[in-house]
Amino acid sequence: MIESAFSISFQNNILDHKLIVVCFISLAFILFLIFPSIWWSISALCYAGYLFALKHTTKIMPVSGDLVLIEQDAWVQLSDKEVIFEGVIRHAQKYASIITFELYSDCGKKRRLMFIDNAMDPDSWCHLSRIALQVR
């Protein structure tokens, strides 16, 4: 049986930081209402959380590159100028215009990836979403 591979090129896969900022400002406001006497701790904690979230999202979001997908096996190869990672999609979640999934390679390594919809054309986004979410 011959399996067909689908190639997706993506660019500017960068999350808008306003979403993260609004989340942590809302958290700080709610905590300040509950515990007003430790406002300085709340501010420091929320700022540290923001920095951690920013670091984590830049780690799991490749800015540009190519994805090669084999639909039946849910196999994905991520490459830039060379192969960065390849594996099988084991778990995927979609949040509005963001999709995250975990890839497991043959040697047991795990990698989490996140993509936004405007990083690729709409047909590729639909195809990637369909393949990733069928794994469940």
C-alpha atoms as one frame of an Amber mdcrd trajectory, in Angstrom:
protein
   0.000   0.000   0.000   1.369   3.382  -0.986   0.980   6.207   1.501   0.989
   9.796   0.374   2.959  12.480   2.170   1.634  15.988   2.586   4.093  18.866
   2.889   3.295  22.074   4.769   5.474  25.141   4.748   5.049  27.590   7.629
   6.449  31.045   8.401   6.092  33.578  11.229   4.828  30.993  13.703   5.017
  33.516  16.541   2.396  33.788  19.264   1.010  37.231  19.978   2.314  38.112
  23.441  -0.779  40.182  24.241  -2.663  36.992  25.082  -0.049  35.944  27.644
   0.154  39.459  29.113  -3.630  39.706  29.526  -3.710  36.300  31.220  -1.082
  37.214  33.806  -2.431  40.720  34.420  -5.878  39.211  35.060  -4.339  36.672
  37.422  -2.457  39.425  39.272  -5.619  41.521  39.603  -7.655  38.630  41.006
  -4.907  37.670  43.453  -4.534  41.296  44.508  -8.250  41.441  45.315  -7.960
  38.301  47.431  -4.587  39.066  49.105  -4.002  42.840  48.983  -1.334  42.837
  51.709   1.177  40.867  49.602   0.895  42.833  46.371   4.660  42.817  45.835
   4.788  39.000  45.971   1.865  38.760  43.583   3.571  41.135  41.140   6.847
  39.203  41.280   5.081  35.849  40.934   3.031  36.948  37.928   6.067  38.488
  36.237   8.055  35.275  36.763   5.115  33.296  35.375   4.986  35.545  32.327
   8.722  35.071  31.682   8.386  31.305  32.062   5.414  31.191  29.671   7.286
  33.328  27.144  10.364  31.084  27.317   8.266  27.921  27.033   6.259  29.123
  24.016   9.381  30.177  22.122  10.861  26.739  22.838   7.916  24.764  21.424
   7.070  27.080  18.508   9.445  26.811  15.550   9.387  30.145  13.700   9.582
  28.757  10.177  10.222  25.528   8.348   8.476  22.600   6.724   6.311  19.767
   7.998   5.973  16.502   6.136   2.914  14.512   7.216   1.869  10.940   6.516
  -1.813  10.829   7.338  -2.426   7.145   8.067   0.460   6.798  10.518   0.126
  10.332  11.961   3.862  10.625  11.258   5.414  14.113  11.142   8.839  15.335
  10.119   9.810  18.869  11.158  12.631  20.417   9.184  14.229  23.755   8.561
  17.287  23.370   6.376  17.874  19.946   7.926  15.667  17.479   9.750  15.054
  18.765  13.264  12.710  16.084  14.581  10.508  13.304  13.303   8.004  11.140
  15.059   4.424  10.031  15.483   1.704  12.283  16.879   0.396  10.782  20.112
  -1.655  13.611  21.590  -3.087  16.807  20.121  -5.233  19.681  21.340  -6.731
  22.611  19.495  -7.503  25.950  21.129  -9.262  28.354  18.725  -6.387  29.273
  16.371  -3.638  27.288  18.129  -2.848  23.594  17.865  -0.410  21.746  20.103
   0.734  18.180  19.731   3.303  15.795  21.126   5.585  13.837  18.845   7.251
  10.623  19.926  10.262   9.419  17.948  11.286   5.795  17.395  14.092   6.123
  19.951  11.686   7.283  22.677  12.263  11.038  22.595   9.282  13.326  23.068
   8.817  16.800  21.643   5.892  19.195  21.994   5.071  21.529  19.100   2.668
  24.434  18.792   1.430  26.157  15.651  -0.872  29.094  15.001  -3.266  29.245
  12.089  -1.843  32.315  10.349   1.610  30.689  10.048   0.375  28.620   7.090
  -2.282  28.732   4.403  -5.866  27.776   5.385  -5.868  24.452   3.506  -2.669
  23.345   5.224  -4.043  24.432   8.599  -7.193  22.353   8.082  -5.182  19.346
   6.958  -2.768  19.576   9.909  -5.657  19.966  12.348  -7.537  17.015  10.895
  -4.526  14.701  11.003  -3.460  15.754  14.512  -6.936  15.524  16.024  -7.711
  12.117  14.493  -5.014  10.588  16.682  -7.169  10.691  19.826
